[in-house]
Amino acid sequence: MRGVVTLPNGTGLLQNYNTNVAANNSSRQYVGRLDQSIGENNRFFFRYVTNTTTLLNENSNPFNGSEQPVGDRNYVIGYTRIFSSAIVNDFRYGNQRTTIDALNFFTPGKRFPATAGTDLGIPGFTTSADNPGLPSLGITNYMAIGGQNMSSTNWFQQDATHQISNTTSFLKSAHNIAAGIDSRKVITNRSANNNPRGGFGFNGQLTGYAPADFILGVPQNITTPGPLFPGGGEQWRYGFFVQDKWQVSNRLTLTLGLRYELPIVPQSTTGNGTILNPEQTAFIPSTVPQKIPYHQADRNNWAPRFGFAYRMPSKFVIRGGFGLYYNPNQMNTFTLATTNPPFSTIFTFNNSLVNGILPSNALTLSNPLPAAGGSVTARPNAFHVSPYLPNGAMNQWSLSIERGLWRSAGIALEYLGNHAYHLDRSFYPNTPAPGPGNINDRRPNTRFASIRVIQNDLISNYNGMSVVYRQNGFKGLTTLFSYTFSKTLDISTDSNSGSNVMDPFNWRLDYGLAGWDIRHRTVASYNYELPFFANTSSKLLKNALGGWQMN
């Protein structure tokens, strides 16, 4: 183990390791565009973009880093037809393909040997060139070994989006109406596993001190390795919309809109994936590969929009609005269905003290797996998708009062609020209540160990007041100053990245300030156009030395 444990480089017993972590990222991007007009009423364009990026995810523990090669390819075809001065149609087709992989530093050709995990000598936790790296060893209050940026690597992902949209705009009297359709097919293919090399957790239950448990080689919990298996999710998403910008008078403008979202139920791209049946007694489908819908259809996604602007006397303007917005479920969620049997069977075992004493059949680093036919029953972990999985939604509203000051300057008092609901999380319904005895024997569903269910039931709220001062182009000077007082509340910020609620059955206990709550924010900026050579008669001097800015 000494070869993969980072030793202290500072003094003291706590916070005794300090280092600078590099962030050496590289990117190459190419953009091309072609525009063509045929007559005055037909316009075509084509745009092509490629991007190749390498992201280096270094870590304070050098063994826990990873590298992410990312490739993007995007092209768009557009056609605009002007039928008359009052009717215009715009059609577009776009295609986006992204490959994003994560390779740890034990990958062949990288920094460390691919066999390092095998070299630890933990039975059943071997690694290879196809699955390089270390098992995850978590020690409470200490730096993880084989964790952080490396824990779920290596993984390989390909995303694709096909989008077709068409918008027709009409001008009629005081109305500017736009209506259309936005359809897209979203595909995510992924070969990954959150525990490709397994893991061990040391929390000090034996000695009262987690590092001592680690030195003795007695973990509190053990998760077996899971192989990488190709899986994926795909979904058609349709959006239909209409909007009317109505100039009611020279003082009042109304914006009225309605959008309807129709996401088709996602399914596997390969048929490689299972979930639990409604009774949560077995995995379905029983015969694989086979494509099945992952959850019930959600067709109640009406999204009204309303906005207004009213110009008052004395240089005052009042603006406000309300909108309901939907966000379809992420496709990466459904790639986790390949972590279930028969594709990948992952077990979690727990050591429990009996009357404060470690039993003779306790699992250790030298003997981490129960013997076949022994007293420990192997129960697989399970991944599941809630049958009711509505789209995430957000109500947002705003109100502002603006007043013009002197020449090209203005001040505004702005309020913005929103309420988001049906936010996704990982729910663990098979968590036993605290108590003595074997953990798996105390689970509500004793057929399985941990059950991870994706369900959409979290909420968040934001309310903020801002004061904004703007000065536009006064003798070449543009300035902006804003101050915002706000408050953000949510449940377990970023719950799918390891931040879980205290009680999975009562998430409201965790409702409080969000991790990204910023109570006070002040922003100030300026842009000054230097006056030198702006009015010179020499084009050479004007183009070479004129037009410079400070900001």
BELVEN-V54961 format. One record per backbone hydrogen bond with DSSP energy under -1.0 kcal/mol. NH is the residue of the N-H (numbers start at 1). CO is the residue of the C=O. E is the energy in kcal/mol with one decimal. If there is no record, write none. Layout:
nh/co/e
NH/CO/E
NH/CO/E
This chain:
nh/co/e
4/1/-2.0
9/16/-1.6
10/16/-1.9
25/23/-1.1
26/54/-1.9
28/52/-2.5
30/50/-2.4
32/48/-2.5
34/46/-2.9
36/44/-2.6
38/42/-2.8
43/80/-2.2
44/36/-3.4
45/78/-2.0
46/34/-2.4
47/76/-2.2
48/32/-2.9
49/74/-3.1
50/30/-2.3
51/72/-2.3
52/28/-2.7
53/70/-3.1
54/26/-2.6
55/68/-2.8
57/66/-2.7
58/56/-1.1
64/61/-2.5
66/57/-1.7
67/103/-2.7
68/55/-3.2
70/53/-3.6
71/99/-2.7
72/51/-3.0
73/97/-2.2
74/49/-2.8
75/95/-2.0
76/47/-2.1
77/93/-2.9
78/45/-2.5
79/91/-2.7
80/43/-2.8
81/89/-2.8
82/41/-2.5
83/87/-1.5
84/87/-1.8
88/169/-2.0
89/81/-2.8
90/167/-2.9
91/79/-2.8
92/165/-2.5
93/77/-2.5
94/163/-2.7
95/75/-2.4
96/161/-2.4
97/73/-2.6
98/159/-2.9
99/71/-2.5
100/157/-2.3
101/69/-1.8
102/155/-2.6
103/67/-3.1
107/104/-1.7
110/107/-2.6
112/105/-2.9
116/113/-1.5
119/115/-2.6
121/118/-1.9
125/122/-2.0
136/198/-2.4
137/145/-3.4
138/200/-2.8
140/202/-2.4
142/139/-2.6
145/137/-2.2
150/147/-2.1
153/150/-1.5
155/102/-1.6
156/191/-1.9
158/189/-2.8
159/98/-3.3
160/187/-2.4
161/96/-2.4
162/185/-2.1
163/94/-2.8
164/183/-3.0
165/92/-2.5
166/181/-2.2
167/90/-2.6
168/179/-3.0
169/88/-3.2
170/177/-3.4
171/86/-2.0
172/175/-2.6
175/172/-2.5
176/245/-1.8
177/170/-2.5
178/243/-2.7
179/168/-2.2
180/241/-2.3
181/166/-1.9
182/239/-3.0
183/164/-3.0
184/237/-2.2
185/162/-2.5
186/235/-2.8
187/160/-2.8
188/233/-2.6
189/158/-2.9
190/231/-3.4
191/156/-2.7
199/223/-2.4
200/136/-3.3
201/221/-2.4
202/138/-3.1
208/204/-2.4
213/209/-1.8
214/210/-2.2
215/211/-2.4
216/212/-2.2
218/213/-2.4
220/201/-3.3
221/201/-1.3
222/349/-2.9
223/199/-2.7
224/347/-2.6
226/195/-1.8
231/190/-2.7
233/188/-2.4
234/267/-2.1
235/186/-2.0
237/184/-3.0
238/262/-1.8
239/182/-1.9
240/260/-2.3
241/180/-2.2
242/258/-1.9
243/178/-2.8
244/256/-3.2
245/176/-2.6
246/254/-3.3
247/174/-2.8
248/246/-1.4
249/252/-1.9
253/309/-2.3
254/246/-2.8
255/307/-3.0
256/244/-2.6
257/305/-2.5
258/242/-2.4
259/303/-1.9
260/240/-3.0
261/301/-2.4
262/238/-3.3
264/236/-3.0
267/234/-1.6
273/271/-1.2
274/337/-1.7
275/284/-2.5
277/282/-2.4
280/277/-2.0
284/275/-3.3
290/271/-1.8
294/266/-1.7
296/387/-3.0
301/299/-1.1
303/259/-3.3
305/257/-2.7
306/322/-2.9
307/255/-2.1
308/320/-2.5
309/253/-2.1
310/318/-2.9
311/251/-2.5
312/316/-2.8
317/402/-2.5
318/310/-2.7
319/400/-2.3
320/308/-2.0
321/398/-2.0
322/306/-3.0
323/396/-2.4
324/304/-1.6
325/394/-2.5
327/392/-3.0
334/331/-1.1
336/333/-1.2
337/334/-1.2
338/335/-1.4
339/336/-2.0
340/337/-1.0
343/340/-1.2
344/340/-1.9
349/222/-2.9
351/220/-2.3
354/357/-3.2
357/354/-1.4
362/359/-1.5
364/367/-1.5
365/217/-2.1
374/371/-2.2
381/346/-4.1
382/450/-2.5
384/452/-2.8
386/454/-2.5
392/327/-1.5
393/421/-2.6
394/325/-2.4
395/419/-2.6
396/323/-2.7
397/417/-2.7
398/321/-2.2
399/415/-2.0
400/319/-3.0
401/413/-2.2
402/317/-3.2
403/411/-2.6
404/315/-2.0
405/409/-2.6
409/406/-2.0
410/470/-2.4
411/403/-2.3
412/468/-2.5
413/401/-2.5
414/466/-2.8
415/399/-2.7
416/464/-2.4
417/397/-2.5
418/462/-2.4
419/395/-2.4
420/460/-2.3
421/393/-2.6
423/458/-2.2
425/455/-1.7
427/453/-3.6
431/428/-1.2
442/439/-1.2
443/440/-1.0
448/445/-1.4
449/380/-2.1
452/382/-3.0
453/427/-3.3
454/384/-2.3
455/425/-1.8
457/423/-1.2
458/423/-2.2
460/420/-2.1
461/489/-2.8
462/418/-2.4
463/487/-1.8
464/416/-2.4
465/485/-2.8
466/414/-3.0
467/483/-2.3
468/412/-2.5
469/481/-3.3
470/410/-2.7
471/479/-2.4
472/408/-2.9
474/477/-2.5
477/474/-1.4
478/527/-2.6
479/471/-2.2
480/525/-2.5
481/469/-2.3
482/523/-2.6
483/467/-2.1
484/521/-2.8
485/465/-2.8
486/519/-1.8
487/463/-2.1
489/461/-2.6
490/512/-2.6
497/494/-2.0
506/503/-2.0
509/506/-1.5
510/507/-2.0
511/508/-1.3
512/490/-2.2
514/488/-2.4
517/514/-1.7
521/484/-2.0
523/482/-2.5
525/480/-2.5
527/478/-2.5
528/550/-3.5
529/476/-2.6
530/548/-2.1
534/531/-1.6
542/538/-2.4
543/539/-2.7
544/540/-2.2
545/541/-2.9
550/528/-2.6
